[in-house]
Amino acid sequence: MNKHAITATAALTALAAFCAWGEWVYEGQWGSFGSGHGQFNCATGVAVGSGGWVYVGDYGNRRVQYFTSTGSFLGAWGSSATFSSVYGIAITPADVVYVGDYYAGRIFRFTSAGSMLGSWGGNGGGNGQFNQPRGMAVAANGNVYVADSNNNRIQYFTSSGSFLGKWGAAGTGNGEFNTPFGVAFTAGGQVYVADTFNHRLQHFTATGSFLGKWGSYGTAPGQFKEPRGLAVDRATGYLFVSDTANHRIQCFTAAGSFLQAWGRYGGGAGEFNTPQGLTSTADGKRLYVADLFNHRVQYFRWSDPAVEPASLGRVKALFK
């Protein structure tokens, strides 16, 4: 193949991929600072149940609130008697809700309406103990993975909290962490971890064998400043990342190829002030983001690509 043919092929491939990708666009939001229904004192974790209800960790109000898919208030549970704080949230297909208590170092589980089913943990560095747990994810087999942030490790448990295993230590090497925040589990059985202050993502087998990593400190696509929240699109396998100190969301393939980024610092639609947890719906058509210091949840919808643009036709004609 000659040089011009290679150039033509590369140009067509790149443009066709861009056109086929489509984009995520702002759809709506709810929330403001306060303690009333639908208000937040720092929105942290977010999860979507089987019926489309949206569960949000209300950190400073020490409660969980849940809503319809577009933000109409449905209910809440928790208080200072239940939680010292609320950070991570995860939910099973059967709508068992897991909630991480950041300061108490405990994981709680509830019914979808807030009846407590049990809890485990406590502050410390032993198996099943935590030092400021943050993100959580539930595997297809029901096992629960927890980012044990200040112990610089991932721990995983049965659905009722029996300890199964752990991996990680403080450092910058493969499988080491500097305060991991987010964790996400793919349908194919891989675990992704937001290695927050190493400004990178790492991924592993379900038992912690290192598979790969990407990212470095910066503002370019594929670089991060304190990645925190992670979510896997269950329809496509794509990975969403809250690039927190860059005040944006980035999206990648499962292998780490950059696809899209959006957002900037601010309080307007599609802008963020320290985005944290995020989650997608089962059909992959909507993404929810906990916008921490804007005290709200924003949601975005997938916009399918338009018909083939004239620019692609012109490239094809040029290289006939």
C-alpha positions as CSV (number, residue, x, y, z in Angstrom):
1,M,0.0,0.0,0.0
2,N,1.4,3.4,-1.0
3,K,1.8,6.4,1.3
4,H,-1.3,8.2,-0.1
5,A,-3.5,5.1,0.4
6,I,-2.3,4.7,4.0
7,T,-3.1,8.4,4.6
8,A,-6.5,8.0,3.0
9,T,-7.3,4.9,5.1
10,A,-6.3,6.6,8.3
11,A,-8.3,9.7,7.5
12,L,-11.4,7.7,6.7
13,T,-11.1,5.5,9.7
14,A,-10.6,8.4,12.1
15,L,-13.5,10.4,10.7
16,A,-15.8,7.4,10.4
17,A,-15.1,6.5,14.1
18,F,-15.8,10.0,15.2
19,C,-19.1,10.1,13.2
20,A,-20.2,6.7,14.5
21,W,-19.5,7.7,18.1
22,G,-22.2,10.3,18.7
23,E,-22.0,12.2,22.0
24,W,-23.3,12.7,25.5
25,V,-25.4,15.9,25.9
26,Y,-26.9,17.6,28.9
27,E,-30.5,16.6,29.7
28,G,-31.4,17.9,33.2
29,Q,-30.6,18.4,36.8
30,W,-32.0,18.6,40.3
31,G,-30.9,19.8,43.7
32,S,-29.5,22.8,45.6
33,F,-27.8,23.4,48.9
34,G,-30.0,22.6,52.0
35,S,-31.6,19.9,54.1
36,G,-35.1,19.8,52.5
37,H,-36.4,17.1,50.2
38,G,-34.3,17.1,47.0
39,Q,-31.6,19.3,48.5
40,F,-28.1,18.2,49.4
41,N,-25.2,19.0,51.5
42,C,-22.6,17.7,49.1
43,A,-23.9,15.0,46.7
44,T,-21.4,12.1,46.7
45,G,-22.5,8.7,45.4
46,V,-25.2,7.9,42.9
47,A,-26.8,4.6,41.8
48,V,-29.7,3.5,39.7
49,G,-32.1,0.7,40.7
50,S,-33.9,-1.7,38.4
51,G,-37.0,0.4,38.2
52,G,-35.0,3.5,37.2
53,W,-35.1,5.1,40.7
54,V,-32.0,7.1,41.4
55,Y,-30.3,6.8,44.9
56,V,-28.0,9.7,46.0
57,G,-25.6,9.9,48.9
58,D,-26.3,13.1,50.8
59,Y,-22.9,13.4,52.6
60,G,-23.4,16.3,55.0
61,N,-27.0,15.6,55.7
62,R,-26.1,12.0,56.6
63,R,-28.8,10.4,54.6
64,V,-29.7,8.6,51.3
65,Q,-32.4,10.2,49.1
66,Y,-34.1,8.5,46.2
67,F,-35.9,10.0,43.2
68,T,-37.6,9.2,39.9
69,S,-35.4,9.1,36.9
70,T,-35.9,12.9,36.3
71,G,-35.5,14.0,40.0
72,S,-38.9,13.9,41.6
73,F,-38.4,13.2,45.3
74,L,-39.6,9.8,46.4
75,G,-38.1,9.2,49.9
76,A,-35.1,9.4,52.2
77,W,-33.6,7.5,55.1
78,G,-30.8,8.1,57.6
79,S,-29.8,10.7,60.1
80,S,-26.9,11.3,62.5
81,A,-28.1,8.3,64.5
82,T,-27.6,6.1,61.5
83,F,-24.6,7.5,59.7
84,S,-21.6,9.7,60.5
85,S,-21.4,10.5,56.8
86,V,-22.5,9.0,53.5
87,Y,-20.2,8.5,50.6
88,G,-20.3,5.6,48.2
89,I,-23.5,3.9,47.0
90,A,-24.0,0.7,45.0
91,I,-27.1,-1.3,44.2
92,T,-27.8,-4.9,43.1
93,P,-30.2,-6.0,40.3
94,A,-32.5,-7.1,43.2
95,D,-32.4,-3.5,44.5
96,V,-30.3,-4.1,47.7
97,V,-28.6,-0.8,48.4
98,Y,-25.1,-0.7,49.8
99,V,-24.0,2.5,51.5
100,G,-20.5,3.4,52.8
101,D,-20.1,5.4,56.0
102,Y,-16.9,7.3,55.4
103,Y,-16.0,8.3,59.0
104,A,-17.3,5.2,60.8
105,G,-15.6,2.9,58.4
106,R,-18.7,0.8,57.9
107,I,-20.7,-0.6,55.0
108,F,-24.5,-0.8,55.4
109,R,-27.0,-2.6,53.3
110,F,-30.7,-1.7,52.9
111,T,-33.8,-2.5,51.0
112,S,-34.8,-0.1,48.3
113,A,-37.1,1.7,50.7
114,G,-34.4,2.0,53.4
115,S,-35.0,-0.9,55.8
116,M,-31.6,-1.9,57.2
117,L,-30.5,-5.5,56.4
118,G,-27.1,-5.5,58.1
119,S,-23.7,-3.9,58.2
120,W,-20.0,-4.7,58.6
121,G,-16.6,-3.1,59.2
122,G,-15.2,-0.6,61.6
123,N,-12.2,1.7,61.6
124,G,-8.8,-0.1,61.3
125,G,-6.4,-1.8,59.0
126,G,-7.4,-5.5,59.5
127,N,-9.4,-7.7,57.1
128,G,-12.9,-6.3,56.9
129,Q,-11.9,-3.0,58.5
130,F,-11.7,0.3,56.7
131,N,-9.9,3.7,56.8
132,Q,-12.3,6.0,55.0
133,P,-14.1,3.7,52.5
134,R,-15.3,5.5,49.4
135,G,-16.5,3.9,46.1
136,M,-18.2,0.5,45.9
137,A,-19.2,-1.8,43.1
138,V,-21.2,-5.1,43.0
139,A,-20.1,-7.9,40.8
140,A,-22.4,-10.2,38.8
141,N,-22.1,-12.9,41.4
142,G,-23.1,-10.5,44.2
143,N,-19.7,-9.9,45.7
144,V,-19.1,-6.3,46.9
145,Y,-15.9,-4.4,46.1
146,V,-14.9,-1.5,48.3
147,A,-12.2,1.2,47.7
148,D,-10.6,1.3,51.2
149,S,-9.1,4.7,50.4
150,N,-6.7,5.5,53.3
151,N,-5.6,1.9,53.6
152,N,-4.7,2.1,49.9
153,R,-6.3,-1.2,48.9
154,I,-9.4,-2.8,47.5
155,Q,-11.3,-5.3,49.7
156,Y,-14.1,-7.6,48.5
157,F,-16.8,-9.5,50.4
158,T,-19.8,-11.7,50.0
159,S,-23.1,-9.9,49.6
160,S,-23.6,-10.1,53.4
161,G,-20.2,-8.8,54.3
162,S,-18.0,-11.9,54.8
163,F,-14.4,-11.1,53.9
164,L,-13.1,-12.7,50.7
165,G,-9.9,-11.0,49.8
166,K,-7.9,-7.8,49.3
167,W,-5.1,-6.3,47.2
168,G,-3.0,-3.1,47.1
169,A,-0.6,-1.1,49.2
170,A,0.7,2.5,49.2
171,G,2.9,3.4,46.2
172,T,3.1,4.1,42.5
173,G,3.9,0.7,41.2
174,N,1.5,-1.7,39.4
175,G,-1.2,-2.7,41.8
176,E,-0.3,0.0,44.3
177,F,-2.4,3.0,45.1
178,N,-2.4,6.6,46.4
179,T,-5.9,7.0,48.0
180,P,-8.2,5.1,45.6
181,F,-11.7,6.5,45.4
182,G,-13.7,4.8,42.7
183,V,-14.2,1.2,41.8
184,A,-16.3,-0.3,39.0
185,F,-16.9,-3.9,37.9
186,T,-17.4,-4.9,34.2
187,A,-19.7,-7.6,32.9
188,G,-16.6,-9.4,31.7
189,G,-15.3,-9.7,35.3
190,Q,-12.6,-6.9,35.4
191,V,-12.3,-4.4,38.2
192,Y,-11.4,-0.8,37.5
193,V,-10.0,1.4,40.2
194,A,-9.6,5.2,40.2
195,D,-6.1,5.6,41.7
196,T,-6.9,9.2,42.6
197,F,-3.7,10.9,43.7
198,N,-1.6,8.8,41.3
199,H,-3.8,10.4,38.7
200,R,-4.4,7.2,36.8
201,L,-6.7,4.2,36.3
202,Q,-5.8,0.6,37.0
203,H,-7.6,-2.5,36.1
204,F,-7.5,-6.0,37.5
205,T,-9.0,-9.5,37.5
206,A,-11.7,-10.1,40.1
207,T,-9.2,-11.4,42.5
208,G,-6.7,-8.5,42.1
209,S,-4.2,-9.6,39.4
210,F,-2.9,-6.6,37.6
211,L,-4.0,-6.2,34.0
212,G,-3.1,-2.7,33.0
213,K,-3.2,1.1,33.6
214,W,-3.4,4.4,31.9
215,G,-3.3,8.1,32.7
216,S,-1.0,10.8,34.1
217,Y,-1.3,14.2,35.7
218,G,-2.6,16.8,33.3
219,T,-5.5,18.3,31.3
220,A,-5.1,16.7,27.9
221,P,-7.6,13.9,26.9
222,G,-6.7,10.8,28.8
223,Q,-4.9,12.7,31.5
224,F,-6.4,13.3,34.9
225,K,-6.4,15.5,38.0
226,E,-7.7,13.4,40.8
227,P,-10.0,10.9,39.1
228,R,-12.6,9.8,41.6
229,G,-15.9,8.4,40.4
230,L,-16.1,5.4,38.0
231,A,-19.0,3.8,36.1
232,V,-19.2,1.1,33.5
233,D,-21.8,1.4,30.8
234,R,-23.6,-1.9,31.0
235,A,-24.7,-1.7,27.4
236,T,-21.4,-0.9,25.7
237,G,-18.7,-1.7,28.3
238,Y,-17.4,1.9,28.0
239,L,-15.9,3.4,31.2
240,F,-16.9,6.8,32.6
241,V,-14.5,8.7,34.9
242,S,-15.1,11.8,37.1
243,D,-12.0,13.8,36.3
244,T,-12.6,15.7,39.5
245,A,-10.1,18.5,39.7
246,N,-10.5,19.1,35.9
247,H,-14.2,19.4,36.6
248,R,-15.1,17.2,33.7
249,I,-16.2,13.6,32.7
250,Q,-14.1,11.5,30.4
251,C,-15.2,8.3,28.6
252,F,-12.9,5.5,27.4
253,T,-13.1,2.0,25.9
254,A,-12.5,-0.8,28.3
255,A,-8.9,-0.9,27.0
256,G,-8.3,2.8,27.8
257,S,-8.8,4.4,24.4
258,F,-10.1,8.0,24.8
259,L,-13.6,8.6,23.4
260,Q,-15.0,11.9,24.7
261,A,-14.8,14.5,27.4
262,W,-17.2,17.2,28.5
263,G,-17.6,19.7,31.3
264,R,-15.7,22.6,32.9
265,Y,-15.7,24.4,36.2
266,G,-18.9,26.3,36.9
267,G,-22.5,26.1,38.1
268,G,-24.3,26.2,34.7
269,A,-25.8,23.3,32.8
270,G,-23.2,20.7,32.0
271,E,-20.6,22.4,34.2
272,F,-19.2,20.9,37.4
273,N,-17.8,21.8,40.8
274,T,-15.8,18.7,41.8
275,P,-17.8,15.8,40.3
276,Q,-17.8,12.6,42.3
277,G,-19.9,9.5,41.9
278,L,-21.6,8.6,38.6
279,T,-23.6,5.8,37.1
280,S,-25.3,4.9,33.8
281,T,-28.7,3.3,33.2
282,A,-29.0,-0.3,32.1
283,D,-29.8,0.6,28.5
284,G,-26.7,2.9,28.3
285,K,-28.8,5.9,27.3
286,R,-28.4,8.1,30.4
287,L,-25.6,9.0,32.8
288,Y,-26.1,10.6,36.2
289,V,-23.3,12.6,37.9
290,A,-23.1,13.7,41.6
291,D,-21.9,17.3,41.3
292,L,-20.5,17.6,44.8
293,F,-20.1,21.3,45.6
294,N,-22.9,22.4,43.3
295,H,-25.1,20.2,45.6
296,R,-27.0,18.6,42.8
297,V,-27.3,15.7,40.4
298,Q,-26.9,16.3,36.7
299,Y,-27.9,13.8,34.0
300,F,-26.9,13.4,30.4
301,R,-28.4,11.5,27.5
302,W,-26.7,9.6,24.7
303,S,-27.3,11.3,21.3
304,D,-26.9,8.9,18.4
305,P,-24.8,10.1,15.5
306,A,-26.4,12.0,12.7
307,V,-26.5,10.7,9.1
308,E,-23.2,10.6,7.3
309,P,-21.9,14.2,7.1
310,A,-20.8,15.9,3.9
311,S,-17.3,16.1,5.2
312,L,-17.0,12.3,5.2
313,G,-18.2,12.2,1.6
314,R,-15.7,14.8,0.6
315,V,-12.9,12.8,2.1
316,K,-14.1,9.7,0.3
317,A,-14.2,11.6,-3.0
318,L,-10.8,13.1,-2.4
319,F,-9.1,9.7,-2.0
320,K,-10.9,7.8,-4.8
